Amino acid sequence: MTLYDIIFYLFAVITIASAFVVVTTRNVIYSGFTLLFTFFGVAGIYVLLGADFLAIVQIMVYVGGILILILFGVMLTNKITDVDIRTGTIHLLPAAIGVGILFGALTSVMVWTDWKTEPVELPITTTYAIGKELLTNYVLIFELLGILLLVVLIGAASIARSDKE
Amino acid sequence: MAQVGLTHFLVVSSILFSLGIYGIITRKNAVMVLMGIELILNSANINFVAFSKYGNLGINGQIVALFVIVLAAAEAAIALAIVLNIYKTYANVNVDEIDHLKD
């Protein structure tokens, strides 16, 4: 059990436990705030896999952007003047059985497959490599994502606008 | 437990995926369905980055994971705008009660 293993199990437990709380608690606010711990756990797993730039982008975009959006969505679509906000759940037992079967199938495939691992040497700091690839080999996707983000900005603002014509 | 290798990360990713699917199936509130979708996207990202280090993807796995993060942000923004619109029309966002097209 090296230090790497201990830290991996720590982050894995953080991620899985908070994801479990996200999908089982009936309080909407608890679910939203536990999603924060899930995202931090995933960022820790990225650091363990040597993806430092991606871990920081994950924290900035997911925690600083998407989670804030989700919390706004929770606050604006529930009557928070009640004492606690509960949400309903449907079909608990069939969902648990079905998801259990899916999880069993996925995990058995992942564990019993003989993955051909020939590890490529990743650079220590990946920022330079990602930046170079983004502007040479992936430049089309990069530009298209820029246009997509512009369209999303205009579209989301115009969908959520309250038209008081 | 063996030395932490590729399969450990893949098992974590499949647990997250199953929990995300469970969240999408059993939740009535539309924003909580969105949280399940974000869990699924995160699990796919962990898969990409794990194969980027242990497989032979190299830096390309991390670049694809970056694109997935961007697309997840765009989709969350649009989905929440639609959910706000639904709340204006129906006064609640339970996905099993929103079942007619236009009143």
Interface residues (C-beta under 8 A of the other chain):
Chain A: M1 T2 Y4 D5 F8 A12 T15 I16 A19 F20 V22 V23 V28 S31 G32 L35 T38 F39 V42 I45 Y46 L49 G50 A51 F53 L54 V57 Q58 V61 Y62 G65 I66 L69 I70 F72 G73 V74 L76 T77 N78 T87 G88 T89 I90 H91 L92 A95 A96 G98 V99 G100 L102 F103 L106 T107 M110 V111 W115 K116 T117 E118 P119 V120 L122 P123 T126 A129 I130 E133 L134 Y138 I141 L145 L148 L149 V152 L153 G155 A156 A157 I159 A160 S162
Chain B: M1 Q3 V4 L6 T7 H8 F9 L10 V11 V12 S14 I15 L16 F17 S18 L19 G20 I21 Y22 G23 I25 T26 R27 K28 N29 A30 V31 M32 L34 M35 G36 E38 L39 N42 N45 I46 V49 A50 S52 K53 Y54 G55 N56 L57 G58 I59 N60 Q62 I63 A65 L66 F67 I69 V70 L71 A72 A73 A74 A76 A77 I78 L80 A81 I82 V83 L84 N85 Y87 K88 N92 V93 N94 D96
